[in-house]
Amino acid sequence: MAQTIILRGPSQRALAKQFIDRAPADAVVTVREATRNADQNAKMWAMLSDISRAKPEGRHWTPETWKAAFMHVLGHQVQFCEGLDNSGPFPLGFRSSRLTVRQMADLITVIDEYGSRHGVVWTDPAERAAA
C-alpha cells in the first residue's frame, strides 16, 4: 500500500521513518519537493491571462503560449512530435503541474517582472498592490 507523508515537522518525519522500518524488502521510497499548490496555479493563470490581453510587444498569444514562453525562459525544455494526420508538429512538455513550489514561485516571478516591465495591468488585487 502506498503512503504519502508531507514532512512538515518532527512528528511527520518520525512517522515516515516508522513506515520505512516496516517496509517490505524491495520497497521503493521517493523523497521529493512538493509540487506547486492551487493558489500558485490560480495566480499563474490569472497573470498569464492579463499578459495575453495586454498583448505586449504586439504578441497575440494565448495564455498557454505565454506559459510555454516563460517556462522556456527558466530553462524548461520542450520536445516536438509529428502529428498523426500530417497536421504538423505539436509540443510535449511544459507541464506546470510538475513544477515544485519553488520552481512555480520562480515562474511567477518571471511573469511578474515581464508583465510589470511591459505595463500589464494585473487583475489580481495582490499583484496590483505589488505594482
URJOLIN-V344851 format. One record per pair of residues at least 12 apart in sequence whose C-alpha atoms are under 8 Angstrom apart, sorted by the first residue. I is the first residue (numbers start at 1). GAP is how many residues later the second one is. D is the distance in whole Angstrom. If there is no record, write none. Layout:
BEGIN
I	GAP	D
I	GAP	D
END
This chain:
BEGIN
33	67	6
33	68	8
34	66	6
34	67	6
35	62	7
35	63	6
35	64	5
35	65	4
35	66	5
36	60	8
36	61	7
36	62	7
36	63	6
36	64	5
36	65	4
36	66	8
36	67	8
36	68	6
37	64	7
40	64	7
40	65	7
40	68	8
43	65	8
43	81	8
44	64	6
44	67	8
45	18	7
46	77	7
46	78	7
47	64	7
47	65	8
47	75	7
47	76	8
47	77	8
48	15	5
48	16	8
48	18	6
48	19	7
48	63	8
49	13	8
49	14	5
50	70	7
50	71	7
50	72	6
50	73	7
51	12	8
51	15	8
51	64	6
51	69	6
52	14	7
54	66	6
54	67	8
56	62	6
56	64	8
67	27	8
68	26	6
70	37	7
70	40	7
70	41	7
71	23	7
71	36	7
74	33	7
76	18	7
77	16	7
77	17	7
78	13	6
78	14	6
78	15	5
78	16	6
79	12	6
79	13	5
79	14	7
80	12	6
116	15	7
END
